[in-house]
Amino acid sequence: MNDTFDSDRSHDKGDSRQRRSIFDRVRTRIDHYREVGRARRERLESRVRDREAPPAPQQVYETLPGTARAILSAADFDKLERQIGYTIKHRAYFLQALTHRSYLQFAQYPTLRSNERLEFLGDSILNLVIAEYLYGEFESLPEGELTKLRSRLVSGAALVEHARDIELEQFLLLSTSAEAALKRGSSTLLADAYEAIIAAIYLDGGMSAARDFIYRHIITHTRRDELMLSDKNYKSMLLEFVQSKKLPSPKYVTVNEEGPNHARTFSVDVIVSGLRHGSGSGRSKKEAEQNAAREALEVLGVLPRAVRSSPSPTEGG
């Protein structure tokens, strides 16, 4: 009888230990899940705090005496990326590309260099990409004609137009005297900076990135028929003339567009020193601008006035 009772007690103790073991494992697992949940809540709360926290103030640079603007900030680089259509990896290349040597006379930044070396590199890259394009696009043209077309695409006046399309002048680091010269129409430094930007893109992103930039901003903006239209770049001639007279650069204003999308006609006025000096029309804005520039050159006496036929009294009636 006692043996049976002792056996029952031993069995009960074993069941009790087993139950305690199960409860301990369950309690351990519950504690683990509680710890995981607590850590997850803390991470979520941290993310919410980060989102609600005010943005860290950006560093503000001062405009140094003798300079036209302060060195580029993070916000400036963000805007530059949008203008050029390229995501910058190393800002130092682009800071150098936008630095004119006149800026270094007043801004004593030990690592800052002018854009002259980048301009040299960018000029070579631009000529190579344009030559590749022309070689493939105009298979029947001889070397001399290809050279003319390349010169037209990479001329200083053409690069100035492209630089203004992306509003590059607002990012340039210049002295106040260099900025005044730019406003008076001395735009060579703008073309130089554009070539330096091409070099910066090449160094930062490789040849494919530089080629993509040139195609998007130069080649695709030039119609094939316009490129072959004439050996005369009247816009370039007008720009060179007004620069020689120390006048502001010409401004082209589209005054009218008409016709269906596939056959539109554009009318453009060219303004020099606040006055309209010529008007032109064409199947594209660039063609209309060329015709307006040609008329302005005639008005200014640079070109002889062309004899334009006028409709007879019976025409159009």
C-alpha positions in Angstrom: 0.0 0.0 0.0 2.8 2.4 0.9 4.6 1.5 -2.2 1.6 2.4 -4.3 1.2 5.7 -2.5 4.9 6.6 -2.9 4.7 5.7 -6.6 1.7 8.0 -7.0 3.5 10.8 -5.2 6.6 10.4 -7.4 4.4 10.4 -10.5 2.7 13.6 -9.4 6.1 15.3 -8.8 7.2 14.3 -12.3 4.0 15.8 -13.8 4.5 19.0 -11.8 8.1 19.4 -13.0 7.0 18.8 -16.5 4.2 21.4 -16.3 6.7 23.9 -14.7 9.1 23.2 -17.6 6.3 23.9 -20.2 5.2 27.0 -18.3 8.9 28.2 -18.2 9.3 27.7 -21.9 6.0 29.5 -22.7 6.9 32.4 -20.3 10.4 32.7 -22.0 8.8 32.8 -25.4 6.2 35.4 -24.3 9.0 37.5 -22.8 10.9 37.2 -26.1 7.9 38.4 -28.1 7.4 41.3 -25.7 11.0 42.3 -26.2 10.7 42.1 -30.0 7.5 44.1 -29.9 9.1 46.8 -27.6 12.1 47.1 -29.9 9.8 47.4 -32.9 7.7 50.1 -31.3 10.9 52.0 -30.4 12.1 51.9 -34.0 8.7 53.1 -35.3 8.6 55.9 -32.7 12.1 56.9 -33.7 11.1 57.1 -37.4 8.1 59.2 -36.6 10.3 61.6 -34.5 12.8 61.8 -37.4 10.0 62.7 -39.9 8.5 65.3 -37.6 11.8 66.8 -36.6 12.7 70.1 -38.4 15.3 69.7 -41.2 18.9 70.4 -40.2 19.8 74.0 -41.1 22.0 74.1 -44.3 25.3 75.8 -44.1 25.1 79.4 -45.4 28.1 80.9 -47.1 28.9 84.6 -47.2 29.4 86.5 -50.4 33.0 87.6 -50.1 34.0 91.2 -51.0 34.9 91.4 -54.7 32.9 88.3 -55.6 29.5 88.2 -57.4 28.1 85.4 -55.3 28.8 83.0 -52.4 30.2 79.6 -53.0 27.6 77.0 -54.0 25.5 75.5 -51.2 23.7 72.1 -51.0 20.5 73.8 -52.3 22.5 75.2 -55.3 23.8 71.8 -56.2 20.3 70.3 -56.0 19.1 73.0 -58.5 22.1 72.5 -60.7 21.3 68.8 -60.9 17.7 69.6 -62.1 19.0 72.1 -64.7 21.6 69.8 -66.3 19.6 66.6 -65.8 22.4 64.7 -64.1 22.8 63.3 -60.6 26.1 64.5 -59.2 28.2 62.1 -57.2 31.3 64.2 -56.5 30.5 67.9 -56.2 34.2 69.0 -56.3 34.3 68.5 -60.1 31.3 70.8 -60.6 32.5 73.4 -58.1 35.7 73.6 -60.1 33.8 73.7 -63.4 31.9 76.8 -62.3 34.8 78.7 -60.8 36.3 81.4 -63.0 39.9 82.4 -62.3 38.8 85.9 -61.3 37.0 84.4 -58.3 40.2 83.0 -56.9 41.6 86.5 -56.4 39.1 87.1 -53.6 38.1 83.7 -52.3 40.9 82.0 -50.4 39.7 78.3 -50.5 42.9 76.1 -50.4 41.5 73.3 -52.6 39.5 75.5 -55.1 40.9 75.6 -58.7 39.7 77.5 -61.7 37.8 75.7 -64.5 40.5 76.3 -67.2 41.8 72.7 -67.2 38.3 71.3 -67.2 37.4 73.6 -70.1 40.3 72.0 -72.1 39.1 68.5 -71.4 35.4 69.3 -72.1 36.3 70.9 -75.4 37.9 67.7 -76.5 35.0 65.5 -75.3 32.5 67.7 -77.1 34.4 67.7 -80.4 34.7 63.9 -80.2 31.0 63.3 -79.5 29.9 65.8 -82.2 32.3 64.2 -84.7 30.9 60.7 -83.9 27.3 62.0 -84.5 28.1 63.8 -87.7 30.1 60.9 -89.1 27.2 58.5 -88.6 24.4 60.9 -89.5 25.8 62.4 -92.7 27.4 59.4 -94.5 27.8 61.0 -97.9 29.4 64.3 -96.8 33.2 64.8 -97.3 35.6 65.7 -94.5 35.5 69.5 -95.3 31.7 69.7 -95.0 31.7 67.6 -91.8 34.2 70.1 -90.3 31.9 73.0 -91.2 29.0 71.3 -89.5 31.0 70.5 -86.4 32.2 74.1 -86.2 28.6 75.3 -86.3 27.6 73.0 -83.5 30.5 73.8 -81.1 30.9 77.5 -81.9 31.2 79.8 -78.9 27.8 81.5 -79.8 26.1 78.1 -79.9 27.5 77.0 -76.6 26.4 80.3 -75.0 22.9 79.6 -76.1 23.0 76.1 -74.6 24.5 77.5 -71.4 21.6 80.0 -71.1 19.1 77.2 -71.8 20.2 75.7 -68.5 20.6 79.1 -66.8 24.3 78.3 -66.1 25.2 81.9 -65.4 23.4 81.8 -62.0 25.8 79.2 -60.7 29.1 80.8 -61.9 31.6 81.9 -59.3 33.0 85.2 -60.6 34.5 88.4 -59.4 32.2 91.4 -59.6 34.2 92.8 -62.5 33.9 89.5 -64.5 30.1 89.5 -63.8 29.8 93.0 -65.1 31.6 92.0 -68.3 29.2 89.1 -68.7 26.2 91.4 -68.3 27.7 93.7 -70.9 27.8 90.8 -73.4 31.2 89.3 -72.9 29.9 85.7 -72.8 33.1 83.8 -73.6 33.4 82.7 -70.0 29.9 81.3 -70.2 30.8 79.0 -73.1 34.0 78.0 -71.3 32.0 77.0 -68.2 29.7 74.9 -70.4 32.6 73.0 -71.7 33.9 72.6 -68.2 30.6 71.2 -67.1 30.8 68.6 -69.8 34.3 67.6 -68.4 32.9 67.4 -64.9 30.1 65.1 -66.0 32.7 62.9 -67.8 35.0 62.7 -64.7 32.0 62.1 -62.4 30.0 59.6 -64.5 32.1 58.5 -67.4 31.9 58.9 -71.2 28.3 57.5 -71.4 27.0 60.2 -69.1 28.9 63.0 -71.0 27.6 61.7 -74.3 24.1 61.6 -73.0 24.3 65.2 -71.8 25.6 66.4 -75.2 22.9 64.5 -77.1 20.1 65.8 -74.9 21.2 69.4 -74.7 22.9 70.0 -78.0 22.3 67.4 -80.7 18.6 66.8 -80.2 18.0 70.6 -80.1 19.5 70.9 -83.6 17.2 70.0 -86.5 19.0 68.2 -89.3 17.5 70.4 -92.0 18.5 73.6 -90.1 22.0 72.3 -89.7 22.3 71.9 -93.5 20.3 75.0 -94.2 23.1 77.6 -94.5 26.7 78.2 -93.9 25.8 81.5 -92.3 25.0 81.5 -88.6 23.3 84.9 -88.3 22.8 84.6 -84.6 26.5 84.0 -84.1 27.3 87.0 -86.4 24.9 89.3 -84.5 26.3 88.2 -81.1 29.9 88.9 -82.2 28.8 92.3 -83.6 27.1 93.5 -80.4 30.0 92.2 -78.3 32.4 94.2 -80.4 30.2 97.3 -79.7 30.1 96.4 -75.9 26.3 96.1 -76.1 24.2 93.6 -74.2 23.6 90.2 -75.8 20.6 90.0 -78.1 17.3 88.6 -76.8 14.9 86.6 -78.9 11.2 86.9 -78.1 8.6 84.5 -79.7 5.7 86.8 -80.6 3.5 84.3 -82.4 2.9 80.6 -83.1 0.3 79.4 -85.6 -0.6 76.4 -87.6 -1.2 72.7 -86.7 1.4 70.8 -84.6 3.0 69.1 -87.6 3.4 72.3 -89.5 3.7 75.2 -87.1 5.1 78.6 -88.0 6.9 80.7 -85.5 7.5 84.5 -85.5 10.3 86.0 -83.5 11.6 89.5 -82.7 15.2 90.1 -81.8 15.8 92.8 -79.1 19.2 94.7 -78.8 19.6 97.3 -76.1 15.9 97.3 -75.4 14.9 98.0 -79.0 13.5 95.6 -81.7 16.0 95.4 -84.5 14.6 92.6 -86.5 11.8 90.0 -87.0 11.7 86.6 -88.6 9.6 83.6 -89.1 10.2 79.9 -89.7 9.1 76.3 -89.3 11.0 76.3 -85.9 12.0 78.8 -83.3 15.6 78.5 -84.3 14.9 79.1 -87.9 12.8 82.1 -87.0 15.6 83.4 -84.7 18.1 83.1 -87.6 15.9 85.1 -89.9 15.3 87.7 -87.2 19.1 88.0 -86.6 19.7 88.3 -90.3 17.3 91.2 -90.5 18.9 92.9 -87.5 22.3 92.6 -89.2 20.8 94.4 -92.2 19.3 97.1 -90.0 22.6 97.6 -88.2 24.5 97.8 -91.5 26.5 94.7 -91.1 24.9 93.0 -94.0 23.5 94.6 -97.2 19.7 94.8 -97.2 18.2 92.0 -99.1 15.6 92.7 -101.8 12.5 91.0 -100.7 9.7 90.5 -103.1 6.4 92.1 -102.1 3.1 90.7 -103.2 1.5 92.3 -106.2 -1.8 94.1 -105.9 -3.5 91.1 -107.4 -2.0 88.5 -105.2 -4.0 87.2 -102.2 -7.1 89.1 -103.4 
